[in-house]
């Protein structure tokens, strides 16, 4: 059955494996990564990266046309958000 929609929890379940499998190896290889997206896909990633609690997910604000820059250490752990 094809779902008629997708909630933020479902998007998180889809985004996190992509992050871990595709992006983290590039970060560990000291690559700069540009990720673009829309709405819930970016909220899901921010929720994961910033460890936002499930009950606070609705407070995640993604500004339009403004980059969010993250810095990571050599093990792809978040250092800071700018």
PDB file of N, CA, C and O in Angstrom:
ATOM      1  N   UNK A   1       0.838  -1.191   0.000  1.00  0.00           N
ATOM      2  CA  UNK A   1       0.000   0.000   0.000  1.00  0.00           C
ATOM      3  C   UNK A   1       0.880   1.249   0.000  1.00  0.00           C
ATOM      4  O   UNK A   1       1.828   1.352   0.778  1.00  0.00           O
ATOM      5  N   UNK A   2       0.564   2.165  -0.853  1.00  0.00           N
ATOM      6  CA  UNK A   2       1.303   3.419  -0.945  1.00  0.00           C
ATOM      7  C   UNK A   2       0.704   4.402   0.062  1.00  0.00           C
ATOM      8  O   UNK A   2      -0.503   4.647   0.055  1.00  0.00           O
ATOM      9  N   UNK A   3       1.563   4.972   0.939  1.00  0.00           N
ATOM     10  CA  UNK A   3       1.033   5.949   1.900  1.00  0.00           C
ATOM     11  C   UNK A   3       0.527   7.203   1.197  1.00  0.00           C
ATOM     12  O   UNK A   3       1.033   7.590   0.143  1.00  0.00           O
ATOM     13  N   UNK A   4      -0.478   7.828   1.798  1.00  0.00           N
ATOM     14  CA  UNK A   4      -1.045   9.059   1.231  1.00  0.00           C
ATOM     15  C   UNK A   4      -0.299  10.300   1.688  1.00  0.00           C
ATOM     16  O   UNK A   4      -0.566  11.407   1.220  1.00  0.00           O
ATOM     17  N   UNK A   5       0.621  10.110   2.589  1.00  0.00           N
ATOM     18  CA  UNK A   5       1.396  11.230   3.102  1.00  0.00           C
ATOM     19  C   UNK A   5       2.541  10.711   3.942  1.00  0.00           C
ATOM     20  O   UNK A   5       2.738   9.503   4.067  1.00  0.00           O
ATOM     21  N   UNK A   6       3.283  11.619   4.506  1.00  0.00           N
ATOM     22  CA  UNK A   6       4.449  11.255   5.288  1.00  0.00           C
ATOM     23  C   UNK A   6       4.593  12.255   6.426  1.00  0.00           C
ATOM     24  O   UNK A   6       4.642  13.463   6.194  1.00  0.00           O
ATOM     25  N   UNK A   7       4.661  11.747   7.667  1.00  0.00           N
ATOM     26  CA  UNK A   7       4.858  12.653   8.795  1.00  0.00           C
ATOM     27  C   UNK A   7       6.354  12.819   9.048  1.00  0.00           C
ATOM     28  O   UNK A   7       7.176  12.142   8.431  1.00  0.00           O
ATOM     29  N   UNK A   8       6.693  13.717   9.955  1.00  0.00           N
ATOM     30  CA  UNK A   8       8.101  14.020  10.203  1.00  0.00           C
ATOM     31  C   UNK A   8       8.851  12.808  10.726  1.00  0.00           C
ATOM     32  O   UNK A   8      10.019  12.618  10.388  1.00  0.00           O
ATOM     33  N   UNK A   9       8.209  11.987  11.539  1.00  0.00           N
ATOM     34  CA  UNK A   9       8.857  10.774  12.038  1.00  0.00           C
ATOM     35  C   UNK A   9       9.237   9.824  10.911  1.00  0.00           C
ATOM     36  O   UNK A   9      10.297   9.199  10.951  1.00  0.00           O
ATOM     37  N   UNK A  10       8.380   9.714   9.914  1.00  0.00           N
ATOM     38  CA  UNK A  10       8.668   8.861   8.759  1.00  0.00           C
ATOM     39  C   UNK A  10       9.842   9.430   7.953  1.00  0.00           C
ATOM     40  O   UNK A  10      10.670   8.684   7.431  1.00  0.00           O
ATOM     41  N   UNK A  11       9.896  10.741   7.862  1.00  0.00           N
ATOM     42  CA  UNK A  11      10.995  11.377   7.123  1.00  0.00           C
ATOM     43  C   UNK A  11      12.312  11.161   7.865  1.00  0.00           C
ATOM     44  O   UNK A  11      13.336  10.883   7.240  1.00  0.00           O
ATOM     45  N   UNK A  12      12.293  11.288   9.189  1.00  0.00           N
ATOM     46  CA  UNK A  12      13.499  11.029   9.981  1.00  0.00           C
ATOM     47  C   UNK A  12      13.999   9.612   9.712  1.00  0.00           C
ATOM     48  O   UNK A  12      15.198   9.404   9.524  1.00  0.00           O
ATOM     49  N   UNK A  13      13.095   8.642   9.692  1.00  0.00           N
ATOM     50  CA  UNK A  13      13.464   7.245   9.451  1.00  0.00           C
ATOM     51  C   UNK A  13      14.083   7.054   8.069  1.00  0.00           C
ATOM     52  O   UNK A  13      14.849   6.114   7.860  1.00  0.00           O
ATOM     53  N   UNK A  14      13.767   7.914   7.149  1.00  0.00           N
ATOM     54  CA  UNK A  14      14.309   7.836   5.794  1.00  0.00           C
ATOM     55  C   UNK A  14      15.611   8.628   5.653  1.00  0.00           C
ATOM     56  O   UNK A  14      16.515   8.210   4.929  1.00  0.00           O
ATOM     57  N   UNK A  15      15.710   9.775   6.345  1.00  0.00           N
ATOM     58  CA  UNK A  15      16.857  10.671   6.204  1.00  0.00           C
ATOM     59  C   UNK A  15      18.086  10.164   6.962  1.00  0.00           C
ATOM     60  O   UNK A  15      19.204  10.251   6.454  1.00  0.00           O
ATOM     61  N   UNK A  16      17.890   9.641   8.158  1.00  0.00           N
ATOM     62  CA  UNK A  16      19.021   9.234   8.999  1.00  0.00           C
ATOM     63  C   UNK A  16      19.886   8.161   8.326  1.00  0.00           C
ATOM     64  O   UNK A  16      21.108   8.303   8.324  1.00  0.00           O
ATOM     65  N   UNK A  17      19.312   7.099   7.758  1.00  0.00           N
ATOM     66  CA  UNK A  17      20.179   6.131   7.070  1.00  0.00           C
ATOM     67  C   UNK A  17      20.955   6.744   5.895  1.00  0.00           C
ATOM     68  O   UNK A  17      22.108   6.387   5.657  1.00  0.00           O
ATOM     69  N   UNK A  18      20.325   7.654   5.171  1.00  0.00           N
ATOM     70  CA  UNK A  18      21.045   8.345   4.094  1.00  0.00           C
ATOM     71  C   UNK A  18      22.222   9.111   4.669  1.00  0.00           C
ATOM     72  O   UNK A  18      23.332   9.029   4.142  1.00  0.00           O
ATOM     73  N   UNK A  19      21.994   9.854   5.740  1.00  0.00           N
ATOM     74  CA  UNK A  19      23.054  10.618   6.395  1.00  0.00           C
ATOM     75  C   UNK A  19      24.202   9.690   6.800  1.00  0.00           C
ATOM     76  O   UNK A  19      25.364   9.948   6.483  1.00  0.00           O
ATOM     77  N   UNK A  20      23.867   8.626   7.495  1.00  0.00           N
ATOM     78  CA  UNK A  20      24.888   7.722   8.013  1.00  0.00           C
ATOM     79  C   UNK A  20      25.635   6.984   6.911  1.00  0.00           C
ATOM     80  O   UNK A  20      26.852   6.813   6.990  1.00  0.00           O
ATOM     81  N   UNK A  21      24.920   6.550   5.893  1.00  0.00           N
ATOM     82  CA  UNK A  21      25.534   5.725   4.848  1.00  0.00           C
ATOM     83  C   UNK A  21      26.236   6.527   3.754  1.00  0.00           C
ATOM     84  O   UNK A  21      27.259   6.094   3.226  1.00  0.00           O
ATOM     85  N   UNK A  22      25.695   7.683   3.416  1.00  0.00           N
ATOM     86  CA  UNK A  22      26.218   8.452   2.276  1.00  0.00           C
ATOM     87  C   UNK A  22      27.035   9.677   2.675  1.00  0.00           C
ATOM     88  O   UNK A  22      28.057   9.970   2.054  1.00  0.00           O
ATOM     89  N   UNK A  23      26.597  10.387   3.699  1.00  0.00           N
ATOM     90  CA  UNK A  23      27.231  11.667   4.033  1.00  0.00           C
ATOM     91  C   UNK A  23      28.376  11.498   5.027  1.00  0.00           C
ATOM     92  O   UNK A  23      29.451  12.063   4.830  1.00  0.00           O
ATOM     93  N   UNK A  24      28.159  10.731   6.086  1.00  0.00           N
ATOM     94  CA  UNK A  24      29.199  10.577   7.116  1.00  0.00           C
ATOM     95  C   UNK A  24      30.529  10.089   6.528  1.00  0.00           C
ATOM     96  O   UNK A  24      31.571  10.627   6.899  1.00  0.00           O
ATOM     97  N   UNK A  25      30.543   9.097   5.631  1.00  0.00           N
ATOM     98  CA  UNK A  25      31.841   8.698   5.061  1.00  0.00           C
ATOM     99  C   UNK A  25      32.551   9.847   4.332  1.00  0.00           C
ATOM    100  O   UNK A  25      33.778   9.932   4.367  1.00  0.00           O
ATOM    101  N   UNK A  26      31.809  10.709   3.688  1.00  0.00           N
ATOM    102  CA  UNK A  26      32.414  11.863   3.016  1.00  0.00           C
ATOM    103  C   UNK A  26      32.975  12.856   4.025  1.00  0.00           C
ATOM    104  O   UNK A  26      34.051  13.416   3.817  1.00  0.00           O
ATOM    105  N   UNK A  27      32.246  13.074   5.117  1.00  0.00           N
ATOM    106  CA  UNK A  27      32.744  13.971   6.169  1.00  0.00           C
ATOM    107  C   UNK A  27      34.021  13.425   6.793  1.00  0.00           C
ATOM    108  O   UNK A  27      34.962  14.172   7.060  1.00  0.00           O
ATOM    109  N   UNK A  28      34.046  12.125   7.022  1.00  0.00           N
ATOM    110  CA  UNK A  28      35.242  11.506   7.600  1.00  0.00           C
ATOM    111  C   UNK A  28      36.423  11.560   6.637  1.00  0.00           C
ATOM    112  O   UNK A  28      37.578  11.443   7.048  1.00  0.00           O
ATOM    113  N   UNK A  29      36.125  11.736   5.364  1.00  0.00           N
ATOM    114  CA  UNK A  29      37.164  11.894   4.344  1.00  0.00           C
ATOM    115  C   UNK A  29      37.488  13.374   4.123  1.00  0.00           C
ATOM    116  O   UNK A  29      38.150  13.739   3.152  1.00  0.00           O
ATOM    117  N   UNK A  30      37.005  14.223   5.049  1.00  0.00           N
ATOM    118  CA  UNK A  30      37.286  15.665   5.054  1.00  0.00           C
ATOM    119  C   UNK A  30      36.726  16.396   3.837  1.00  0.00           C
ATOM    120  O   UNK A  30      37.320  17.365   3.364  1.00  0.00           O
ATOM    121  N   UNK A  31      35.598  15.938   3.338  1.00  0.00           N
ATOM    122  CA  UNK A  31      34.934  16.596   2.214  1.00  0.00           C
ATOM    123  C   UNK A  31      33.959  17.653   2.735  1.00  0.00           C
ATOM    124  O   UNK A  31      33.377  17.498   3.808  1.00  0.00           O
ATOM    125  N   UNK A  32      33.792  18.709   1.977  1.00  0.00           N
ATOM    126  CA  UNK A  32      32.742  19.680   2.246  1.00  0.00           C
ATOM    127  C   UNK A  32      31.487  19.206   1.528  1.00  0.00           C
ATOM    128  O   UNK A  32      31.548  18.805   0.366  1.00  0.00           O
ATOM    129  N   UNK A  33      30.359  19.251   2.211  1.00  0.00           N
ATOM    130  CA  UNK A  33      29.115  18.713   1.683  1.00  0.00           C
ATOM    131  C   UNK A  33      28.070  19.825   1.636  1.00  0.00           C
ATOM    132  O   UNK A  33      27.936  20.602   2.581  1.00  0.00           O
ATOM    133  N   UNK A  34      27.341  19.894   0.542  1.00  0.00           N
ATOM    134  CA  UNK A  34      26.204  20.792   0.420  1.00  0.00           C
ATOM    135  C   UNK A  34      24.951  19.934   0.328  1.00  0.00           C
ATOM    136  O   UNK A  34      24.823  19.088  -0.558  1.00  0.00           O
ATOM    137  N   UNK A  35      24.040  20.163   1.250  1.00  0.00           N
ATOM    138  CA  UNK A  35      22.765  19.446   1.233  1.00  0.00           C
ATOM    139  C   UNK A  35      21.664  20.469   1.048  1.00  0.00           C
ATOM    140  O   UNK A  35      21.571  21.443   1.796  1.00  0.00           O
ATOM    141  N   UNK A  36      20.841  20.243   0.057  1.00  0.00           N
ATOM    142  CA  UNK A  36      19.678  21.093  -0.155  1.00  0.00           C
ATOM    143  C   UNK A  36      18.438  20.229  -0.020  1.00  0.00           C
ATOM    144  O   UNK A  36      18.482  19.018  -0.239  1.00  0.00           O
ATOM    145  N   UNK A  37      17.365  20.844   0.333  1.00  0.00           N
ATOM    146  CA  UNK A  37      16.134  20.077   0.498  1.00  0.00           C
ATOM    147  C   UNK A  37      14.963  21.002   0.709  1.00  0.00           C
ATOM    148  O   UNK A  37      15.032  22.203   0.448  1.00  0.00           O
ATOM    149  N   UNK A  38      13.895  20.418   1.184  1.00  0.00           N
ATOM    150  CA  UNK A  38      12.661  21.145   1.357  1.00  0.00           C
ATOM    151  C   UNK A  38      12.012  20.720   2.670  1.00  0.00           C
ATOM    152  O   UNK A  38      11.976  19.535   3.002  1.00  0.00           O
ATOM    153  N   UNK A  39      11.513  21.678   3.395  1.00  0.00           N
ATOM    154  CA  UNK A  39      10.657  21.443   4.551  1.00  0.00           C
ATOM    155  C   UNK A  39      11.050  20.313   5.479  1.00  0.00           C
ATOM    156  O   UNK A  39      12.052  20.393   6.190  1.00  0.00           O
ATOM    157  N   UNK A  40      10.244  19.252   5.465  1.00  0.00           N
ATOM    158  CA  UNK A  40      10.418  18.178   6.432  1.00  0.00           C
ATOM    159  C   UNK A  40      11.723  17.411   6.259  1.00  0.00           C
ATOM    160  O   UNK A  40      12.257  16.902   7.244  1.00  0.00           O
ATOM    161  N   UNK A  41      12.243  17.313   5.071  1.00  0.00           N
ATOM    162  CA  UNK A  41      13.514  16.595   4.917  1.00  0.00           C
ATOM    163  C   UNK A  41      14.632  17.336   5.651  1.00  0.00           C
ATOM    164  O   UNK A  41      15.474  16.705   6.290  1.00  0.00           O
ATOM    165  N   UNK A  42      14.648  18.653   5.568  1.00  0.00           N
ATOM    166  CA  UNK A  42      15.655  19.424   6.289  1.00  0.00           C
ATOM    167  C   UNK A  42      15.376  19.434   7.787  1.00  0.00           C
ATOM    168  O   UNK A  42      16.312  19.357   8.583  1.00  0.00           O
ATOM    169  N   UNK A  43      14.106  19.527   8.191  1.00  0.00           N
ATOM    170  CA  UNK A  43      13.767  19.455   9.618  1.00  0.00           C
ATOM    171  C   UNK A  43      14.206  18.112  10.211  1.00  0.00           C
ATOM    172  O   UNK A  43      14.722  18.054  11.327  1.00  0.00           O
ATOM    173  N   UNK A  44      13.997  17.052   9.458  1.00  0.00           N
ATOM    174  CA  UNK A  44      14.394  15.724   9.931  1.00  0.00           C
ATOM    175  C   UNK A  44      15.902  15.654  10.144  1.00  0.00           C
ATOM    176  O   UNK A  44      16.369  15.093  11.135  1.00  0.00           O
ATOM    177  N   UNK A  45      16.653  16.220   9.222  1.00  0.00           N
ATOM    178  CA  UNK A  45      18.099  16.208   9.355  1.00  0.00           C
ATOM    179  C   UNK A  45      18.548  17.059  10.539  1.00  0.00           C
ATOM    180  O   UNK A  45      19.421  16.644  11.301  1.00  0.00           O
ATOM    181  N   UNK A  46      17.965  18.237  10.699  1.00  0.00           N
ATOM    182  CA  UNK A  46      18.294  19.098  11.839  1.00  0.00           C
ATOM    183  C   UNK A  46      17.934  18.397  13.147  1.00  0.00           C
ATOM    184  O   UNK A  46      18.702  18.452  14.108  1.00  0.00           O
ATOM    185  N   UNK A  47      16.788  17.746  13.196  1.00  0.00           N
ATOM    186  CA  UNK A  47      16.373  17.006  14.395  1.00  0.00           C
ATOM    187  C   UNK A  47      17.432  15.987  14.776  1.00  0.00           C
ATOM    188  O   UNK A  47      17.792  15.865  15.947  1.00  0.00           O
ATOM    189  N   UNK A  48      17.930  15.254  13.787  1.00  0.00           N
ATOM    190  CA  UNK A  48      18.939  14.230  14.046  1.00  0.00           C
ATOM    191  C   UNK A  48      20.274  14.859  14.446  1.00  0.00           C
ATOM    192  O   UNK A  48      20.866  14.466  15.452  1.00  0.00           O
ATOM    193  N   UNK A  49      20.750  15.827  13.669  1.00  0.00           N
ATOM    194  CA  UNK A  49      22.063  16.417  13.922  1.00  0.00           C
ATOM    195  C   UNK A  49      22.132  17.144  15.262  1.00  0.00           C
ATOM    196  O   UNK A  49      23.147  17.084  15.956  1.00  0.00           O
ATOM    197  N   UNK A  50      21.052  17.829  15.619  1.00  0.00           N
ATOM    198  CA  UNK A  50      21.053  18.635  16.837  1.00  0.00           C
ATOM    199  C   UNK A  50      20.399  17.915  18.012  1.00  0.00           C
ATOM    200  O   UNK A  50      20.225  18.493  19.085  1.00  0.00           O
ATOM    201  N   UNK A  51      20.038  16.654  17.802  1.00  0.00           N
ATOM    202  CA  UNK A  51      19.444  15.839  18.863  1.00  0.00           C
ATOM    203  C   UNK A  51      18.225  16.513  19.488  1.00  0.00           C
ATOM    204  O   UNK A  51      18.082  16.558  20.710  1.00  0.00           O
ATOM    205  N   UNK A  52      17.357  17.030  18.638  1.00  0.00           N
ATOM    206  CA  UNK A  52      16.135  17.695  19.094  1.00  0.00           C
ATOM    207  C   UNK A  52      15.162  16.616  19.584  1.00  0.00           C
ATOM    208  O   UNK A  52      14.900  15.655  18.861  1.00  0.00           O
ATOM    209  N   UNK A  53      14.627  16.759  20.792  1.00  0.00           N
ATOM    210  CA  UNK A  53      13.679  15.759  21.303  1.00  0.00           C
ATOM    211  C   UNK A  53      12.430  15.672  20.432  1.00  0.00           C
ATOM    212  O   UNK A  53      12.021  16.648  19.802  1.00  0.00           O
ATOM    213  N   UNK A  54      11.840  14.496  20.413  1.00  0.00           N
ATOM    214  CA  UNK A  54      10.663  14.249  19.579  1.00  0.00           C
ATOM    215  C   UNK A  54       9.540  15.245  19.874  1.00  0.00           C
ATOM    216  O   UNK A  54       8.838  15.677  18.960  1.00  0.00           O
ATOM    217  N   UNK A  55       9.368  15.610  21.151  1.00  0.00           N
ATOM    218  CA  UNK A  55       8.285  16.525  21.512  1.00  0.00           C
ATOM    219  C   UNK A  55       8.594  17.987  21.186  1.00  0.00           C
ATOM    220  O   UNK A  55       7.753  18.864  21.385  1.00  0.00           O
ATOM    221  N   UNK A  56       9.804  18.245  20.683  1.00  0.00           N
ATOM    222  CA  UNK A  56      10.173  19.620  20.316  1.00  0.00           C
ATOM    223  C   UNK A  56      10.414  19.765  18.815  1.00  0.00           C
ATOM    224  O   UNK A  56      10.899  20.800  18.359  1.00  0.00           O
ATOM    225  N   UNK A  57      10.078  18.732  18.052  1.00  0.00           N
ATOM    226  CA  UNK A  57      10.337  18.770  16.615  1.00  0.00           C
ATOM    227  C   UNK A  57       9.591  19.897  15.922  1.00  0.00           C
ATOM    228  O   UNK A  57      10.058  20.412  14.906  1.00  0.00           O
ATOM    229  N   UNK A  58       8.444  20.290  16.453  1.00  0.00           N
ATOM    230  CA  UNK A  58       7.675  21.364  15.810  1.00  0.00           C
ATOM    231  C   UNK A  58       8.306  22.738  16.025  1.00  0.00           C
ATOM    232  O   UNK A  58       7.840  23.725  15.456  1.00  0.00           O
ATOM    233  N   UNK A  59       9.355  22.814  16.834  1.00  0.00           N
ATOM    234  CA  UNK A  59      10.033  24.090  17.067  1.00  0.00           C
ATOM    235  C   UNK A  59      11.199  24.315  16.106  1.00  0.00           C
ATOM    236  O   UNK A  59      11.804  25.387  16.102  1.00  0.00           O
ATOM    237  N   UNK A  60      11.514  23.309  15.295  1.00  0.00           N
ATOM    238  CA  UNK A  60      12.629  23.444  14.359  1.00  0.00           C
ATOM    239  C   UNK A  60      12.232  24.404  13.242  1.00  0.00           C
ATOM    240  O   UNK A  60      11.261  24.178  12.520  1.00  0.00           O
ATOM    241  N   UNK A  61      13.003  25.476  13.122  1.00  0.00           N
ATOM    242  CA  UNK A  61      12.726  26.483  12.108  1.00  0.00           C
ATOM    243  C   UNK A  61      13.813  26.433  11.041  1.00  0.00           C
ATOM    244  O   UNK A  61      14.999  26.552  11.345  1.00  0.00           O
ATOM    245  N   UNK A  62      13.410  26.259   9.823  1.00  0.00           N
ATOM    246  CA  UNK A  62      14.336  26.261   8.695  1.00  0.00           C
ATOM    247  C   UNK A  62      14.073  27.535   7.894  1.00  0.00           C
ATOM    248  O   UNK A  62      13.056  27.632   7.208  1.00  0.00           O
ATOM    249  N   UNK A  63      14.975  28.507   7.972  1.00  0.00           N
ATOM    250  CA  UNK A  63      14.754  29.761   7.240  1.00  0.00           C
ATOM    251  C   UNK A  63      14.874  29.559   5.732  1.00  0.00           C
ATOM    252  O   UNK A  63      15.672  28.746   5.267  1.00  0.00           O
ATOM    253  N   UNK A  64      14.088  30.294   4.990  1.00  0.00           N
ATOM    254  CA  UNK A  64      14.148  30.234   3.529  1.00  0.00           C
ATOM    255  C   UNK A  64      15.393  30.946   3.020  1.00  0.00           C
ATOM    256  O   UNK A  64      15.730  32.039   3.475  1.00  0.00           O
ATOM    257  N   UNK A  65      16.060  30.321   2.082  1.00  0.00           N
ATOM    258  CA  UNK A  65      17.181  30.921   1.343  1.00  0.00           C
ATOM    259  C   UNK A  65      18.318  31.396   2.243  1.00  0.00           C
ATOM    260  O   UNK A  65      19.044  32.324   1.886  1.00  0.00           O
ATOM    261  N   UNK A  66      18.480  30.759   3.421  1.00  0.00           N
ATOM    262  CA  UNK A  66      19.587  31.089   4.310  1.00  0.00           C
ATOM    263  C   UNK A  66      20.308  29.795   4.664  1.00  0.00           C
ATOM    264  O   UNK A  66      19.701  28.879   5.217  1.00  0.00           O
ATOM    265  N   UNK A  67      21.578  29.713   4.354  1.00  0.00           N
ATOM    266  CA  UNK A  67      22.295  28.466   4.657  1.00  0.00           C
ATOM    267  C   UNK A  67      22.457  28.256   6.151  1.00  0.00           C
ATOM    268  O   UNK A  67      22.585  29.207   6.922  1.00  0.00           O
ATOM    269  N   UNK A  68      22.449  27.013   6.533  1.00  0.00           N
ATOM    270  CA  UNK A  68      22.812  26.598   7.890  1.00  0.00           C
ATOM    271  C   UNK A  68      24.134  25.866   7.721  1.00  0.00           C
ATOM    272  O   UNK A  68      24.221  24.903   6.959  1.00  0.00           O
ATOM    273  N   UNK A  69      25.148  26.315   8.419  1.00  0.00           N
ATOM    274  CA  UNK A  69      26.477  25.727   8.270  1.00  0.00           C
ATOM    275  C   UNK A  69      26.814  24.956   9.540  1.00  0.00           C
ATOM    276  O   UNK A  69      26.765  25.491  10.647  1.00  0.00           O
ATOM    277  N   UNK A  70      27.154  23.696   9.352  1.00  0.00           N
ATOM    278  CA  UNK A  70      27.564  22.841  10.457  1.00  0.00           C
ATOM    279  C   UNK A  70      29.046  22.526  10.319  1.00  0.00           C
ATOM    280  O   UNK A  70      29.561  22.376   9.211  1.00  0.00           O
ATOM    281  N   UNK A  71      29.718  22.429  11.449  1.00  0.00           N
ATOM    282  CA  UNK A  71      31.101  21.965  11.473  1.00  0.00           C
ATOM    283  C   UNK A  71      31.127  20.664  12.248  1.00  0.00           C
ATOM    284  O   UNK A  71      30.448  20.515  13.264  1.00  0.00           O
ATOM    285  N   UNK A  72      31.933  19.711  11.749  1.00  0.00           N
ATOM    286  CA  UNK A  72      32.038  18.393  12.349  1.00  0.00           C
ATOM    287  C   UNK A  72      33.497  18.084  12.641  1.00  0.00           C
ATOM    288  O   UNK A  72      34.399  18.606  11.986  1.00  0.00           O
ATOM    289  N   UNK A  73      33.718  17.220  13.640  1.00  0.00           N
ATOM    290  CA  UNK A  73      35.080  16.776  13.909  1.00  0.00           C
ATOM    291  C   UNK A  73      35.434  15.634  12.958  1.00  0.00           C
ATOM    292  O   UNK A  73      34.652  15.302  12.068  1.00  0.00           O
ATOM    293  N   UNK A  74      36.592  15.043  13.140  1.00  0.00           N
ATOM    294  CA  UNK A  74      37.083  14.002  12.228  1.00  0.00           C
ATOM    295  C   UNK A  74      36.254  12.721  12.286  1.00  0.00           C
ATOM    296  O   UNK A  74      36.382  11.863  11.413  1.00  0.00           O
ATOM    297  N   UNK A  75      35.405  12.584  13.307  1.00  0.00           N
ATOM    298  CA  UNK A  75      34.533  11.409  13.425  1.00  0.00           C
ATOM    299  C   UNK A  75      33.082  11.745  13.059  1.00  0.00           C
ATOM    300  O   UNK A  75      32.166  10.971  13.334  1.00  0.00           O
ATOM    301  N   UNK A  76      32.893  12.902  12.441  1.00  0.00           N
ATOM    302  CA  UNK A  76      31.575  13.378  11.995  1.00  0.00           C
ATOM    303  C   UNK A  76      30.639  13.712  13.144  1.00  0.00           C
ATOM    304  O   UNK A  76      29.419  13.653  12.994  1.00  0.00           O
ATOM    305  N   UNK A  77      31.214  14.067  14.300  1.00  0.00           N
ATOM    306  CA  UNK A  77      30.403  14.555  15.419  1.00  0.00           C
ATOM    307  C   UNK A  77      30.240  16.068  15.262  1.00  0.00           C
ATOM    308  O   UNK A  77      31.186  16.773  14.909  1.00  0.00           O
ATOM    309  N   UNK A  78      29.042  16.545  15.526  1.00  0.00           N
ATOM    310  CA  UNK A  78      28.752  17.969  15.377  1.00  0.00           C
ATOM    311  C   UNK A  78      29.559  18.797  16.371  1.00  0.00           C
ATOM    312  O   UNK A  78      29.555  18.535  17.574  1.00  0.00           O
ATOM    313  N   UNK A  79      30.243  19.791  15.845  1.00  0.00           N
ATOM    314  CA  UNK A  79      31.007  20.727  16.679  1.00  0.00           C
ATOM    315  C   UNK A  79      30.201  21.988  16.903  1.00  0.00           C
ATOM    316  O   UNK A  79      30.013  22.425  18.039  1.00  0.00           O
ATOM    317  N   UNK A  80      29.720  22.580  15.798  1.00  0.00           N
ATOM    318  CA  UNK A  80      28.932  23.811  15.947  1.00  0.00           C
ATOM    319  C   UNK A  80      28.047  24.047  14.735  1.00  0.00           C
ATOM    320  O   UNK A  80      28.254  23.493  13.655  1.00  0.00           O
ATOM    321  N   UNK A  81      27.051  24.893  14.964  1.00  0.00           N
ATOM    322  CA  UNK A  81      26.153  25.353  13.914  1.00  0.00           C
ATOM    323  C   UNK A  81      26.340  26.848  13.762  1.00  0.00           C
ATOM    324  O   UNK A  81      26.374  27.580  14.751  1.00  0.00           O
ATOM    325  N   UNK A  82      26.463  27.299  12.531  1.00  0.00           N
ATOM    326  CA  UNK A  82      26.624  28.742  12.303  1.00  0.00           C
ATOM    327  C   UNK A  82      25.503  29.227  11.410  1.00  0.00           C
ATOM    328  O   UNK A  82      25.441  30.414  11.088  1.00  0.00           O
TER     329      UNK A  82
END
